[in-house]
Amino acid sequence: MTVPGEQELGAFVARHQTDVGRHGRTGIISLVIGVAAAAAAVPIVIQTFEDSASGTFAGLVVGVALLCLWSGISNGLRYTSRHGEVYTVREGGLVYRRTGESRVIPWESIRKVSDSGQNNAISAAMGWDVHCRIKTRNGRRLLLTGFTHDAAKLSSTIHQAVREGIHPLPPNAA
């Protein structure tokens, strides 16, 4: 099923589905770790007032708690709002779909693409290995994360198409 304006972007190149269920699973695990770390942080912080030598450890536990709580909440929100999220690459642009929203984005209308993903095991598990922000000329934004199938390749494709003005070739082109 295509959306209005999609055919004008040219031939189909690739489709990248987001694993929304993984957002939910990661969110639950993060919340559990965050709540446990927050519970452990309370006595550790209290102990810090009595013995200043444990301040670094207290900061670490509080930091882990806050990071995991934030990750759990943000992944939970993405889980509830991103059903059916898919990126379709066409020769002339990108089509973004999720339940209740479709966007047809020609390469020329993308103003900026930046990827602040981190290449390590924790980032890969949390979906932070790819963290590609796409800003369009009309001010709208998209966030592509490692939860999307083959997100690194998609990020690279978008970077190349926008930076160099090169349109990706369809799979059967030479």
C-alpha positions in Angstrom: 0.0 0.0 0.0 1.4 3.4 -1.0 0.6 6.8 0.3 -0.2 9.8 -1.9 3.0 11.2 -3.3 5.1 8.1 -2.7 5.1 7.0 -6.4 6.5 10.4 -7.4 9.7 9.5 -5.4 10.6 6.9 -8.0 11.5 3.2 -7.8 11.4 1.3 -4.6 14.9 0.7 -3.1 14.4 -0.8 0.4 12.0 -1.2 3.3 13.1 -1.0 7.0 10.6 -2.2 9.7 11.0 -1.1 13.3 10.8 -3.8 16.0 8.4 -1.9 18.2 8.0 -4.9 20.5 11.7 -4.6 21.3 11.0 -1.0 22.5 8.5 -2.5 25.0 10.8 -5.2 26.2 13.8 -2.8 26.6 11.5 -0.4 28.4 10.3 -2.9 30.9 13.9 -4.2 31.6 15.1 -0.6 31.9 12.4 0.3 34.4 13.0 -2.8 36.5 16.8 -2.0 36.7 16.0 1.7 37.3 13.6 1.0 40.2 16.1 -1.5 41.7 19.0 1.0 41.3 16.9 3.8 42.8 16.0 1.6 45.8 19.6 0.8 46.3 20.7 4.4 45.9 18.7 5.6 48.9 20.8 3.9 51.6 24.0 4.5 49.6 23.3 8.2 49.5 22.4 8.3 53.2 25.7 6.5 53.9 27.5 9.1 51.8 26.6 11.8 54.4 28.3 9.7 57.1 31.3 8.6 55.0 32.3 10.9 52.1 34.5 8.3 50.6 31.5 6.5 49.0 30.4 9.6 47.1 31.6 8.4 43.8 29.8 5.1 44.1 26.6 6.8 45.2 26.8 9.0 42.1 27.2 6.0 39.9 24.2 4.2 41.4 22.0 7.3 41.2 23.2 7.9 37.6 22.3 4.3 36.6 18.9 4.7 38.2 18.1 7.9 36.4 19.4 6.7 33.0 17.4 3.4 33.3 14.2 5.2 34.4 14.5 7.6 31.6 15.2 4.8 29.1 12.3 2.8 30.4 9.8 5.7 30.1 11.0 6.8 26.7 10.9 3.3 25.3 7.5 2.7 26.8 6.2 5.8 25.1 7.7 4.7 21.8 6.2 1.3 22.3 2.7 2.8 22.7 3.0 5.4 19.9 5.1 3.8 17.1 3.0 0.7 16.0 3.6 -0.2 12.4 6.7 2.1 12.1 8.4 1.5 8.8 10.9 3.5 6.6 10.7 3.0 2.9 13.6 4.2 0.7 12.8 5.2 -2.8 15.1 6.7 -5.5 13.9 10.2 -4.7 13.3 10.2 -1.0 12.1 8.5 2.1 8.6 7.4 3.1 7.9 7.2 6.9 4.8 5.3 8.2 3.4 4.5 11.5 -0.2 4.0 12.8 -2.0 7.2 12.2 0.8 9.0 10.3 2.5 8.9 6.9 5.1 11.2 5.5 6.6 11.5 2.1 10.0 13.1 2.3 11.9 13.9 -0.9 15.7 14.0 -0.4 15.8 17.7 -1.2 13.4 18.5 1.7 15.8 17.0 4.3 17.7 19.9 5.9 20.0 18.0 8.3 21.0 14.4 9.2 23.1 13.6 12.2 23.9 10.2 13.8 25.2 10.1 17.4 25.0 6.3 17.7 27.6 4.6 19.8 29.3 1.3 18.8 29.4 -0.8 22.0 27.5 -3.8 23.4 25.3 -1.7 25.8 24.3 0.7 23.1 23.4 -2.1 20.7 21.2 -3.7 23.4 19.5 -0.4 24.1 19.0 0.6 20.5 21.5 3.5 20.8 23.9 2.0 18.3 22.1 4.1 15.7 20.6 7.4 16.8 20.0 9.2 13.5 18.1 12.5 13.7 16.5 13.7 10.5 15.3 17.3 10.2 13.2 18.5 7.3 13.0 22.0 5.8 9.5 22.4 7.3 10.8 21.8 10.8 9.5 18.3 11.3 11.8 15.7 12.7 12.3 11.9 12.6 14.4 9.7 14.9 15.8 6.5 13.5 17.2 4.2 16.2 18.9 0.8 16.3 15.4 -0.8 16.8 14.8 -0.5 13.1 16.0 -3.4 11.0 19.3 -2.6 9.3 19.2 0.9 10.8 23.0 1.5 10.2 22.5 0.9 6.5 19.4 3.1 6.3 21.3 5.9 8.2 24.2 5.6 5.8 21.8 5.7 2.8 20.1 8.8 4.1 23.4 10.5 4.8 24.7 9.7 1.4 21.6 10.8 -0.5 21.3 14.1 1.4 25.0 15.0 1.6 26.0 14.1 -1.9 22.8 14.4 -3.7 23.1 10.8 -4.9 19.9 8.9 -5.1 20.1 5.2 -4.0 19.9 2.8 -6.9 17.0 0.3 -6.9 18.0 -3.3 -6.0 17.9 -4.5 -9.7 19.9 -1.6 -11.1 23.5 -2.0 -12.2 
